[in-house]
């Protein structure tokens, strides 16, 4: 499982053998079944997850009690309620495995140690943070400017695997649509 993680990192930075070993040591492999909540709202997120395989979503409940999916992650990639994980504050979001998932996870304290001990991982972390900011800015712009149909077609073109593995009500919520209408 660590091979996919290390492959992703080495596409952006050079890792020494020692740094690769530190990544293996700090990133704990875990397996979760379909529909498993792995981080609950009202709690401080314990881990940052790297999705090796499977699909994971972040969601919260709106004022009507409906689930609102804010993020769907396909492999490979990172997911958590990032602001709450970073600040070690309680989250209003849940993190759920939509499918069976193979994940690597790391605590905030171990992530800080890994960044301190491996300059390459620090550089990679900055890259991931920049990509995340770009993604969130783009997503906000698309939710504000594209029609529901345009957002759906864009998802079909850019991430068709989501359509094959994620229930339509989660996709609709993620795209800002009401699946009940």
Buried (B, 14 or more C-beta within 10 A) or exposed (E): BBEBBBEBBBEBBEBEEEBBBBBBEBBBBBBBEEEBEBBBBEEBBBBBBBBBBBBBBBBBEEEEEBBBBBBBBBBBBBBBBBEBBBEEEEBEBBBBBBBBBBBBBBBBEBBEBBBEEBEBBBBBBEBBEEEEEEEEEEBEEBEEEBEBEEBBEEBEEEEEEBEEEBEEBBBBBBBBBEEEE
